[in-house]
Amino acid sequence: MITCYIKYEIDPAKVAEFETYVRMWIPLVEKFGGTHHGYYLPHESSNDLAVCLFSFPSLADYETYRAKSMNDDDCQEAFRFAEKTDCIRRYDRHFLRPVTTKT
C-alpha cells in the first residue's frame, strides 16, 4: 500500500471554497479504487495550511488513477473549480508507506 500525503497552502479567505473542492475529491479517489482518509483544514493553527491523506494498493494503482482522472468529467470539474476560485496557492505531494504490526 502507498499513501499520498498532500500539504496545501490555501488562501485563508477561501477556506469555504477549498472545503467545497475537497468534498468533490473524496468520492473521486474512491471511484478509482483508492481509500480516502480525509482532508484536514485549518483549526487553531496556521490559517493557510491543509492536508490530505489517501491510499492506493500500489504506486502503479495511483498512477492509473492519475491518468484516468485526466479524462474523467467529474475530476475535470473539480480541477476547474479550484482554478476558478483560486483557493489553492500551492501544494506538495509525498508518498509514504505504512509500518504496521503485521509483517
OpenMM code with the backbone's topology and positions (N, CA, C; nanometers):
from openmm import Vec3, app, unit

residues = "MET ILE THR CYS TYR ILE LYS TYR GLU ILE ASP PRO ALA LYS VAL ALA GLU PHE GLU THR TYR VAL ARG MET TRP ILE PRO LEU VAL GLU LYS PHE GLY GLY THR HIS HIS GLY TYR TYR LEU PRO HIS GLU SER SER ASN ASP LEU ALA VAL CYS LEU PHE SER PHE PRO SER LEU ALA ASP TYR GLU THR TYR ARG ALA LYS SER MET ASN ASP ASP ASP CYS GLN GLU ALA PHE ARG PHE ALA GLU LYS THR ASP CYS ILE ARG ARG TYR ASP ARG HIS PHE LEU ARG PRO VAL THR THR LYS THR".split()
positions = [
    Vec3(0.0850, -0.1181, 0.0000),
    Vec3(0.0000, 0.0000, 0.0000),
    Vec3(0.0889, 0.1235, 0.0000),
    Vec3(0.0411, 0.2264, -0.0691),
    Vec3(0.1104, 0.3546, -0.0732),
    Vec3(0.0097, 0.4624, -0.0334),
    Vec3(0.0531, 0.5543, 0.0519),
    Vec3(-0.0337, 0.6631, 0.0954),
    Vec3(0.0212, 0.7935, 0.0418),
    Vec3(-0.0668, 0.8698, -0.0183),
    Vec3(-0.0314, 1.0018, -0.0688),
    Vec3(-0.0674, 1.1044, 0.0375),
    Vec3(0.0306, 1.1827, 0.0757),
    Vec3(0.0136, 1.2913, 0.1726),
    Vec3(0.0303, 1.4201, 0.0940),
    Vec3(-0.0720, 1.5035, 0.0953),
    Vec3(-0.0638, 1.6311, 0.0240),
    Vec3(-0.0765, 1.7439, 0.1258),
    Vec3(0.0215, 1.8332, 0.1232),
    Vec3(0.0189, 1.9525, 0.2072),
    Vec3(-0.0151, 2.0706, 0.1170),
    Vec3(-0.1230, 2.1395, 0.1509),
    Vec3(-0.1705, 2.2526, 0.0727),
    Vec3(-0.1424, 2.3843, 0.1441),
    Vec3(-0.1036, 2.4829, 0.0673),
    Vec3(-0.1089, 2.6210, 0.1138),
    Vec3(-0.2330, 2.6790, 0.0476),
    Vec3(-0.3298, 2.7169, 0.1301),
    Vec3(-0.4564, 2.7668, 0.0769),
    Vec3(-0.4717, 2.9151, 0.1089),
    Vec3(-0.5630, 2.9781, 0.0385),
    Vec3(-0.5957, 3.1177, 0.0662),
    Vec3(-0.6859, 3.1193, 0.1893),
    Vec3(-0.6423, 3.1812, 0.3003),
    Vec3(-0.7231, 3.1807, 0.4224),
    Vec3(-0.8606, 3.2451, 0.4053),
    Vec3(-0.8751, 3.3301, 0.3060),
    Vec3(-1.0048, 3.3931, 0.2803),
    Vec3(-1.0971, 3.3028, 0.1980),
    Vec3(-1.0438, 3.1860, 0.1556),
    Vec3(-1.1223, 3.0975, 0.0697),
    Vec3(-1.1289, 2.9551, 0.1241),
    Vec3(-1.1331, 2.9434, 0.2552),
    Vec3(-1.1429, 2.8104, 0.3163),
    Vec3(-1.2738, 2.7427, 0.2754),
    Vec3(-1.3816, 2.8170, 0.2688),
    Vec3(-1.5105, 2.7586, 0.2287),
    Vec3(-1.5031, 2.7026, 0.0865),
    Vec3(-1.4381, 2.7737, -0.0031),
    Vec3(-1.4220, 2.7253, -0.1401),
    Vec3(-1.3347, 2.6009, -0.1436),
    Vec3(-1.2274, 2.6023, -0.0641),
    Vec3(-1.1402, 2.4848, -0.0580),
    Vec3(-1.2181, 2.3647, -0.0045),
    Vec3(-1.3015, 2.3870, 0.0962),
    Vec3(-1.3813, 2.2766, 0.1515),
    Vec3(-1.4769, 2.2204, 0.0459),
    Vec3(-1.5350, 2.3041, -0.0354),
    Vec3(-1.6192, 2.2561, -0.1458),
    Vec3(-1.5371, 2.1702, -0.2405),
    Vec3(-1.4175, 2.2169, -0.2740),
    Vec3(-1.3274, 2.1433, -0.3629),
    Vec3(-1.2936, 2.0057, -0.3063),
    Vec3(-1.2566, 1.9990, -0.1791),
    Vec3(-1.2138, 1.8708, -0.1229),
    Vec3(-1.3305, 1.7735, -0.1116),
    Vec3(-1.4491, 1.8247, -0.0876),
    Vec3(-1.5665, 1.7359, -0.0826),
    Vec3(-1.5935, 1.6736, -0.2200),
    Vec3(-1.5492, 1.7388, -0.3254),
    Vec3(-1.5617, 1.6828, -0.4600),
    Vec3(-1.4659, 1.5653, -0.4782),
    Vec3(-1.3461, 1.5740, -0.4189),
    Vec3(-1.2418, 1.4753, -0.4439),
    Vec3(-1.2550, 1.3465, -0.3638),
    Vec3(-1.3116, 1.3515, -0.2462),
    Vec3(-1.3188, 1.2295, -0.1648),
    Vec3(-1.3854, 1.1147, -0.2409),
    Vec3(-1.5053, 1.1328, -0.2971),
    Vec3(-1.5649, 1.0203, -0.3708),
    Vec3(-1.4919, 0.9875, -0.5010),
    Vec3(-1.4207, 1.0846, -0.5573),
    Vec3(-1.3493, 1.0580, -0.6820),
    Vec3(-1.2306, 0.9647, -0.6591),
    Vec3(-1.1578, 0.9846, -0.5512),
    Vec3(-1.0469, 0.8931, -0.5181),
    Vec3(-1.1029, 0.7523, -0.4993),
    Vec3(-1.2140, 0.7426, -0.4288),
    Vec3(-1.2753, 0.6117, -0.4028),
    Vec3(-1.3290, 0.5493, -0.5324),
    Vec3(-1.3793, 0.6318, -0.6228),
    Vec3(-1.4291, 0.5848, -0.7531),
    Vec3(-1.3208, 0.5105, -0.8301),
    Vec3(-1.1964, 0.5532, -0.8126),
    Vec3(-1.0848, 0.4931, -0.8854),
    Vec3(-1.0059, 0.3924, -0.8018),
    Vec3(-1.0676, 0.3422, -0.6939),
    Vec3(-1.0062, 0.2333, -0.6177),
    Vec3(-0.9210, 0.2741, -0.4997),
    Vec3(-0.9187, 0.4012, -0.4670),
    Vec3(-0.8407, 0.4469, -0.3524),
    Vec3(-0.9231, 0.4468, -0.2244),
    Vec3(-0.8542, 0.4605, -0.1143),
    Vec3(-0.9175, 0.4767, 0.0160),
    Vec3(-0.8829, 0.6156, 0.0651),
    Vec3(-0.9838, 0.6981, 0.0846),
    Vec3(-0.9590, 0.8350, 0.1299),
    Vec3(-0.9622, 0.8395, 0.2814),
    Vec3(-0.8604, 0.9008, 0.3404),
    Vec3(-0.8510, 0.9119, 0.4857),
    Vec3(-0.8932, 1.0498, 0.5342),
    Vec3(-0.9266, 1.1379, 0.4428),
    Vec3(-0.9791, 1.2677, 0.4794),
    Vec3(-0.8874, 1.3841, 0.4480),
    Vec3(-0.9501, 1.5001, 0.4503),
    Vec3(-0.8804, 1.6278, 0.4416),
    Vec3(-0.8844, 1.6895, 0.5801),
    Vec3(-0.7838, 1.7655, 0.6116),
    Vec3(-0.7735, 1.8308, 0.7420),
    Vec3(-0.7503, 1.9788, 0.7170),
    Vec3(-0.8463, 2.0585, 0.7632),
    Vec3(-0.8455, 2.2019, 0.7377),
    Vec3(-0.7945, 2.2782, 0.8587),
    Vec3(-0.7558, 2.4038, 0.8398),
    Vec3(-0.7014, 2.4834, 0.9499),
    Vec3(-0.7960, 2.4917, 1.0689),
    Vec3(-0.7365, 2.4761, 1.1868),
    Vec3(-0.8120, 2.4898, 1.3111),
    Vec3(-0.7119, 2.5108, 1.4234),
    Vec3(-0.7138, 2.6269, 1.4836),
    Vec3(-0.6206, 2.6572, 1.5932),
    Vec3(-0.4752, 2.6350, 1.5509),
    Vec3(-0.4431, 2.6765, 1.4302),
    Vec3(-0.3062, 2.6637, 1.3781),
    Vec3(-0.2915, 2.7644, 1.2641),
    Vec3(-0.1910, 2.7429, 1.1832),
    Vec3(-0.1752, 2.8290, 1.0656),
    Vec3(-0.3041, 2.8281, 0.9857),
    Vec3(-0.3482, 2.9459, 0.9435),
    Vec3(-0.4766, 2.9531, 0.8737),
    Vec3(-0.4661, 2.9279, 0.7239),
    Vec3(-0.3458, 2.8930, 0.6765),
    Vec3(-0.3295, 2.8668, 0.5341),
    Vec3(-0.2769, 2.7264, 0.5054),
    Vec3(-0.2855, 2.6375, 0.6035),
    Vec3(-0.2349, 2.5008, 0.5887),
    Vec3(-0.3500, 2.4012, 0.5926),
    Vec3(-0.3529, 2.3112, 0.4951),
    Vec3(-0.4471, 2.1993, 0.4937),
    Vec3(-0.3705, 2.0764, 0.4462),
    Vec3(-0.4145, 1.9599, 0.4879),
    Vec3(-0.3504, 1.8358, 0.4444),
    Vec3(-0.4558, 1.7334, 0.4042),
    Vec3(-0.4096, 1.6336, 0.3319),
    Vec3(-0.4961, 1.5285, 0.2805),
    Vec3(-0.4169, 1.3985, 0.2804),
    Vec3(-0.4850, 1.2882, 0.3081),
    Vec3(-0.4249, 1.1548, 0.3027),
    Vec3(-0.5189, 1.0600, 0.2302),
    Vec3(-0.4659, 0.9871, 0.1331),
    Vec3(-0.5419, 0.8801, 0.0695),
    Vec3(-0.4448, 0.7731, 0.0232),
    Vec3(-0.4953, 0.6506, 0.0136),
    Vec3(-0.4098, 0.5359, -0.0174),
    Vec3(-0.4600, 0.4596, -0.1389),
    Vec3(-0.3648, 0.3954, -0.2055),
    Vec3(-0.3921, 0.3012, -0.3134),
    Vec3(-0.3107, 0.1753, -0.2862),
    Vec3(-0.3530, 0.0626, -0.3404),
    Vec3(-0.2799, -0.0611, -0.3148),
    Vec3(-0.1325, -0.0552, -0.3560),
    Vec3(-0.1011, 0.0251, -0.4590),
    Vec3(0.0372, 0.0358, -0.5060),
    Vec3(0.0566, 0.1707, -0.5751),
    Vec3(0.1819, 0.2051, -0.5989),
    Vec3(0.2112, 0.3281, -0.6729),
    Vec3(0.1589, 0.3164, -0.8160),
    Vec3(0.1642, 0.1971, -0.8732),
    Vec3(0.1103, 0.1767, -1.0081),
    Vec3(-0.0401, 0.2053, -1.0109),
    Vec3(-0.1123, 0.1627, -0.9072),
    Vec3(-0.2561, 0.1912, -0.9000),
    Vec3(-0.2807, 0.3409, -0.8878),
    Vec3(-0.1962, 0.4088, -0.8116),
    Vec3(-0.2081, 0.5546, -0.8003),
    Vec3(-0.1865, 0.6192, -0.9373),
    Vec3(-0.0844, 0.5752, -1.0089),
    Vec3(-0.0549, 0.6317, -1.1413),
    Vec3(-0.1713, 0.6073, -1.2382),
    Vec3(-0.2354, 0.4916, -1.2284),
    Vec3(-0.3531, 0.4636, -1.3113),
    Vec3(-0.4654, 0.5608, -1.2779),
    Vec3(-0.4877, 0.5839, -1.1485),
    Vec3(-0.5885, 0.6814, -1.1044),
    Vec3(-0.5576, 0.8195, -1.1620),
    Vec3(-0.4320, 0.8626, -1.1529),
    Vec3(-0.3956, 0.9957, -1.2037),
    Vec3(-0.4235, 1.0051, -1.3535),
    Vec3(-0.3875, 0.9016, -1.4285),
    Vec3(-0.4098, 0.9031, -1.5731),
    Vec3(-0.5596, 0.9073, -1.6050),
    Vec3(-0.6383, 0.8256, -1.5364),
    Vec3(-0.7824, 0.8228, -1.5612),
    Vec3(-0.8491, 0.9538, -1.5195),
    Vec3(-0.7975, 1.0180, -1.4155),
    Vec3(-0.8585, 1.1432, -1.3687),
    Vec3(-0.8477, 1.2541, -1.4730),
    Vec3(-0.7479, 1.2446, -1.5596),
    Vec3(-0.7303, 1.3474, -1.6624),
    Vec3(-0.8401, 1.3425, -1.7687),
    Vec3(-0.9106, 1.2289, -1.7769),
    Vec3(-1.0170, 1.2134, -1.8763),
    Vec3(-1.1553, 1.1962, -1.8140),
    Vec3(-1.1653, 1.2162, -1.6849),
    Vec3(-1.2917, 1.1989, -1.6149),
    Vec3(-1.3603, 1.3347, -1.5992),
    Vec3(-1.4859, 1.3419, -1.6390),
    Vec3(-1.5587, 1.4695, -1.6344),
    Vec3(-1.5689, 1.5261, -1.4927),
    Vec3(-1.5968, 1.4412, -1.3937),
    Vec3(-1.6097, 1.4898, -1.2560),
    Vec3(-1.4760, 1.5403, -1.2021),
    Vec3(-1.3692, 1.4723, -1.2350),
    Vec3(-1.2368, 1.5180, -1.1920),
    Vec3(-1.2020, 1.6514, -1.2574),
    Vec3(-1.2316, 1.6621, -1.3849),
    Vec3(-1.2033, 1.7869, -1.4555),
    Vec3(-1.2850, 1.9023, -1.3989),
    Vec3(-1.4080, 1.8734, -1.3583),
    Vec3(-1.4911, 1.9761, -1.2951),
    Vec3(-1.4267, 2.0242, -1.1646),
    Vec3(-1.3723, 1.9316, -1.0867),
    Vec3(-1.3052, 1.9684, -0.9610),
    Vec3(-1.1807, 2.0522, -0.9889),
    Vec3(-1.1017, 2.0122, -1.0879),
    Vec3(-0.9834, 2.0911, -1.1254),
    Vec3(-1.0232, 2.2336, -1.1649),
    Vec3(-1.1278, 2.2443, -1.2467),
    Vec3(-1.1725, 2.3768, -1.2918),
    Vec3(-1.2231, 2.4616, -1.1753),
    Vec3(-1.2942, 2.3985, -1.0806),
    Vec3(-1.3446, 2.4724, -0.9648),
    Vec3(-1.2287, 2.5329, -0.8861),
    Vec3(-1.1244, 2.4542, -0.8603),
    Vec3(-1.0089, 2.5055, -0.7853),
    Vec3(-0.9417, 2.6194, -0.8610),
    Vec3(-0.9303, 2.6029, -0.9914),
    Vec3(-0.8681, 2.7086, -1.0722),
    Vec3(-0.9529, 2.8358, -1.0718),
    Vec3(-1.0834, 2.8201, -1.0863),
    Vec3(-1.1742, 2.9354, -1.0902),
    Vec3(-1.1753, 3.0109, -0.9576),
    Vec3(-1.1776, 2.9382, -0.8471),
    Vec3(-1.1854, 3.0035, -0.7166),
    Vec3(-1.0486, 3.0459, -0.6639),
    Vec3(-0.9419, 2.9902, -0.7204),
    Vec3(-0.8054, 3.0237, -0.6789),
    Vec3(-0.7872, 3.0026, -0.5273),
    Vec3(-0.8464, 2.8950, -0.4763),
    Vec3(-0.8388, 2.8679, -0.3321),
    Vec3(-0.7079, 2.7999, -0.2913),
    Vec3(-0.6366, 2.7415, -0.3875),
    Vec3(-0.5104, 2.6730, -0.3580),
    Vec3(-0.3956, 2.7578, -0.4101),
    Vec3(-0.3050, 2.7923, -0.3201),
    Vec3(-0.1866, 2.8698, -0.3610),
    Vec3(-0.0770, 2.7770, -0.4128),
    Vec3(-0.0565, 2.6653, -0.3434),
    Vec3(0.0436, 2.5661, -0.3844),
    Vec3(0.0179, 2.4390, -0.3069),
    Vec3(0.0810, 2.3306, -0.3517),
    Vec3(0.0711, 2.2052, -0.2781),
    Vec3(0.1965, 2.1218, -0.3021),
    Vec3(0.2245, 2.0351, -0.2065),
    Vec3(0.3353, 1.9407, -0.2146),
    Vec3(0.2788, 1.8013, -0.1939),
    Vec3(0.3191, 1.7090, -0.2791),
    Vec3(0.2698, 1.5719, -0.2725),
    Vec3(0.3854, 1.4803, -0.2292),
    Vec3(0.3571, 1.3944, -0.1322),
    Vec3(0.4561, 1.2987, -0.0820),
    Vec3(0.3937, 1.1598, -0.0796),
    Vec3(0.4733, 1.0585, -0.1037),
    Vec3(0.4259, 0.9211, -0.0994),
    Vec3(0.4911, 0.8491, 0.0171),
    Vec3(0.4070, 0.7859, 0.0969),
    Vec3(0.4524, 0.7213, 0.2194),
    Vec3(0.4050, 0.5771, 0.2204),
    Vec3(0.4775, 0.4928, 0.2926),
    Vec3(0.4336, 0.3542, 0.3114),
    Vec3(0.4107, 0.3331, 0.4601),
    Vec3(0.3036, 0.2636, 0.4932),
    Vec3(0.2736, 0.2436, 0.6352),
    Vec3(0.3615, 0.1368, 0.6984),
    Vec3(0.3867, 0.1528, 0.8246),
    Vec3(0.4517, 0.0500, 0.9049),
    Vec3(0.3488, 0.0059, 1.0078),
    Vec3(0.3166, -0.1219, 1.0069),
    Vec3(0.2167, -0.1748, 1.0986),
    Vec3(0.2754, -0.2916, 1.1763),
    Vec3(0.1966, -0.3477, 1.2642),
    Vec3(0.2429, -0.4638, 1.3407),
    Vec3(0.2403, -0.5908, 1.2570),
    Vec3(0.1698, -0.5872, 1.1437),
    Vec3(0.1656, -0.7020, 1.0534),
    Vec3(0.2938, -0.7072, 0.9713),
    Vec3(0.3418, -0.8277, 0.9432),
    Vec3(0.4626, -0.8401, 0.8618),
    Vec3(0.4306, -0.8731, 0.7197),
] * unit.nanometer
topology = app.Topology()
chain = topology.addChain("A")
for resn in residues:
    res = topology.addResidue(resn, chain)
    for name in ("N", "CA", "C"):
        topology.addAtom(name, app.Element.getBySymbol(name[0]), res)
